[in-house]
Structure formats: structure tokens, C-alpha cells
Amino acid sequence: MRRVGVVDYGMGNLMSMVSALDMVGADVGLCQRPEDLATCDRIVLPGVGAFRACMEALAQGGFIEALGEQVLRGGKPFLGVCLGMQVLARRSEEGGSHDGLGWIDAEVCRLRPADSALRVPQIGWNDVEFSADSAVFRRIPPLADFYFVHSFHMVCADAGNVEATCDYDGKVTAAVRKGNIFATQFHPEKSQTHGLQLLENFLNWRG
């Protein structure tokens, strides 16, 4: 059984993620201290809230260096969700200009759909387009719908890092992948059958 650590840095819907991972057979626990990450085979970084507050909480908790050690240097499979995806970027324009972890060469920008019928934040279900050979989307039908709640989105400098997109008056990055790093803008833990399948795929994904 894969030992999955969910990073508990004071932000995010942790118990929904823990419950969903438990449903797909993970040995899951909360990582409340940086040293807890060393006991896990895989790491999940959830997040709900503001970019700057998230980075400050990670720094104050001592998680930035520990995550770098375990994921970048240790090669452990990593899943970021929603804000946990956005902080992987170099910077965000949310509430000013703020530096992120810089794991993905990208910027986080506000959603600006020209269609006035599309509101910001995007809240609800949206079809997600991904490559048929994507290991993390294995056994998920084409254009499956996932649940989104976000006002900002990741704009990647390297299109090769974009694993999936959705349409919100234009292509919006729905998932990114780089080596052993995978992240989604949508919430798999709130996306019912397709979300649970994606989490199960993550448990078996080798990066």
C-alpha cells in the first residue's frame, strides 16, 4: 500500500482529500511537520485561498525546503491541487506580484473571459481535454468533466508541461506535469467517479 502524505499547512480542504484517497486504497496521513514528508512515498499539496497567504504558510511551516528535498531531489511523486498547483509557478499576479515555488516555468494570471456570460470565479463542472496516452488520466473517458473553483489560472511558458486543458472562453490549463510533478486546477476529491479514478492513477503513477 502506498503511503501518501497530505501536507497540512493550515490551508485547504484536507479531510475531503484524505477521505477520497482513503476510498481508493491509499495509506494516507496528514503531514503537519516538514519531517513528516520523509515518511511518505507520495505527497499531495491541496490548497484553497490566496496565493501569497499559501506561500507564507508554507514558508512559516518550514515546508518549502522539505518539499524541495523530497520532491525535486528525492523524486517522490507529487500531486498539487487547485492553489496547490498554482504555487508551483514562478509567480502570481493575485493581489500584486508574488513569487511561487518556481517548479514550473509559468505565471498565474486572472481569468478574463470576454464572454460576459462566463463568471469569475469559474465554479462548477467543466469538460477536460487530455492526451489519450496520459498515465494520470488512464481509464478516464475523453472530455470527462471535473469540478473547478478558481479565479486565476496557470499560463505555462513550455506547452510540454500542460497535461490537460478546459475551455472557458479559450484554453485554460487544467493540469500540468513535469517529471514526477503532477498538478490539477480542478478538485479530483470533489469530482466523483472521474476524480477518484485520477487519484487511483496517481497512486500507481511512477512519474
Salt bridges, closest charged atoms under 4 A:
ASP27 OD1 - ARG3 NH1 3.07
GLU35 OE2 - ARG33 NH1 3.65
ASP36 OD1 - ARG33 NH2 2.98
GLU56 OE2 - ARG52 NE 3.03
GLU65 OE2 - ARG73 NH2 2.79
GLU69 OE1 - ARG73 NE 2.88
GLU93 OE2 - ARG112 NH2 2.99
ASP105 OD1 - ARG90 NE 2.45
GLU107 OE2 - ARG90 NH2 3.77
GLU107 OE2 - ARG91 NH1 3.14
GLU129 OE1 - LYS171 NZ 2.75
GLU163 OE1 - ARG177 NE 2.90
GLU189 OE2 - HIS187 ND1 2.81
